[in-house]
Amino acid sequence: MRQKPGILHLDMDAFYASVEQAAKPSLRGKPVVVGGIGGRGVVATASYEARRFGVRSAMPTAEARRRCPNAAFLIPRFTAYRDVSERVMGLLGQLSPLVEPLSLDEAFVDLEAGPHGEELDTAGATELAVRLRADIRAATGLTASVGLATSKLVAKIASEAAKPDGLVVVAPGEEHALLDPLPVRALWGVGPATAEHLRKVGITTIGELGAADPDELVRMFGQAHGRGLHDHALGIDDRPVVAERDAKSVSVEDTFEVDLVDRARVAAELDRLAARCVERLRAAGRSGRTVVVKMRRYDFSTLTRSETLRAPTDDLAVVRETVHRLAAQVDFTGGLRLLGVGVASLADFAQQDLFGEVAGADVGFAGGGDEAADLEVGKAADEDAAPAAAGTGEPAPGEEAAAEHGPEDGAYGPVPVFHPGRFGNAKWLPGQDVTHTEYGPGWVQGSGVGRVTVRFETPGSAPGRVRTFPVDDPDVTASAPLPLVAEGEPPQGG
């Protein structure tokens, strides 16, 4: 164990919603929900004002509307979120070369590897964290919560305790004071199943877990998981901060407003997804041996099928043929609400298989332990298996915003990509950036019955006026997001 609180964990507060509030002055201090906006949408994140009404991430948007009908429900704008993330990650990089991003809004930093590492002590680490939070506020107008500790595990839990907009420092030897009172679910690797097993033997807190007989935990959960649970309960975690983590797969998936029941339509959608997946694979200069198909049926049951080829490939014809062969194994009578295509077991080159035969096949259900076949980034195949890194930040947004994941997303983890066309026939969507030839930049507040309502304001302005136009008005056009804080300007709101 380290003798200095040299591991910093940073987590931006309600990131997507906070970016929207900073970009839209009229929404500051009001409930904001970001995610899918249609009947099958899911909440990506909610502002703290919305959380007071019980709105939370991964909740169906329909339920969020019932709980907080007066909230602003907005589509995700990942270009804006990524721009802010790059500013934040740049500030972390000034502290240390060892920065491990977990998502757009969350990262670990090894302060001991930075320029202040040799003389670092608790006071020095605290000073760096205080300065970092101030720099983030100045650069973005947003707040961040930070945990400092001797390990990644404790730093992550400390930042959670610091939320919102706080700093918790756990000096060496003080780990038990933070951990012991917390429920066991606060630990990595403890999901509902593990928590229930522990409850049955009278263990509900981390302190009780740390005081348990490790041999008994091994008998209950196996050698690796049992020992790992006991170590984590004692605050023991020697995992290093890893600056670069190679992507395991490239995948794309879409959820449909109406369940697909026609086999010809399913085949066409699979062709389209395969093409998008291969395009992303080639853009990243990668190839892969394992082709995966994900299908979520009308009853929400999700199945994956995967097939391992003889050699890595980036050939669209090979991927497409394999995808159709895998999909033919699934009975989707009743309809499909989601389709996904992925390529895993990645390599840096493509070797064409002259024979086009399959060396072996792995067929199983989602959650059956085939991590490469699980296309839902950030969701382990076994919810109680200890993940490689804590947390994934905000979950992928509502199902209507198709999530695309690939290694070209770089150090910032998988970045879902918003496609307006996936929201049906609507031309203008709530939260979308627009500009008017006379009134300048603004954002779509709503649309319908042939009209679009736009609020004209910018991150540095006062709350703006609302104007309504015909939905096909040529003076209203889509535009790129404006920066939250221009160079040399003080942050506004947040």
Helices and strands as residue ranges (DSSP letters): E 7-12, H 15-23, G 25-27, E 32-35, E 43-46, H 48-51, H 61-67, E 72-74, H 78-95, E 99-103, E 106-110, G 111-113, H 122-140, E 144-149, H 152-162, E 167-169, H 175-179, G 184-186, H 192-200, H 206-211, H 214-221, H 223-233, E 249-260, H 263-283, E 287-297, E 302-313, H 316-327, E 336-347, E 358-365, G 371-373, E 404-405, G 407-412, G 420-423, E 433-436, E 440-448, E 451-456, E 465-470, E 476-478
